[in-house]
Amino acid sequence: SQQGEEDPQALSIQEGENATMNCSYKTSINNLQWYRQNSGRGLVHLILIRSNEREKHSGRLRVTLDTSKKSSSLLITASRAADTASYFCATDGRRNTGKLIFGQGTTLQVKP
Amino acid sequence: NAGVTQTPKFRVLKTGQSMTLLCAQDMNHEYMYWYRQDPGMGLRLIHYSVGEGTTAKGEVPDGYNVSRLKKQNFLLGLESAAPSQTSVYFCASIRPGQGKTGANVLTFGAGSRLTVL
């Protein structure tokens, strides 16, 4: 079964607004990652947060992790039309088998 | 530095035909992965490899075989293609030194779109 599940499945906002996407997972993890996929392209890594971290920032990205609730959120502040893409969370298991499981993704549309 | 290269980019097969997707990486990565992406399903792990000569099953391995004879290449084979295998296939690999610490940050190829009629 899917390790990560995201909501909403789709999000449409105006340029300049903030976008928040959520990810829930089922088993213990070492870390959680967020990836971005532009239409017709491969995924690109955005940010990684380890299980002992609660919050992490990278530019306009802010990621939070709540291991007690097995959930994470990705906040994109001051969104731009170029942020239009699909965003996926990915988790590994507590045992480092190298296996990385992705959620179903959130499709974000930022209108100019 | 090409990163992760997948060939072919597009392929149309008839049911029952066989084919192999090739993934090549020039980054000396240890771990390599094959995912399939279907609408509304996200990415699902088919098979993966944690080193040359080793492979392991992912979430949806049935109907696929893989081989990792050389560290830089990871092949995904379909012995008898079915319409349910119509999908976009992505190969990915992990940056060196991070796999063993648990921080498996993937570098993806551009994808291979396969249609089975």
Interface residues (C-beta under 8 A of the other chain):
Chain A: Q2 G4 Q9 N30 N31 Q33 Y35 G40 R41 G42 L43 V44 H45 L48 R50 F88 A90 D92 N96 T97 G98 K99 L100 I101 F102 G103 Q104 G105
Chain B: V4 Y31 Y33 Y35 G40 M41 G42 L43 R44 L45 Y48 V50 A56 G58 E59 F90 A92 I94 G99 K100 T101 G102 A103 N104 V105 L106 T107 F108 G109 A110 G111
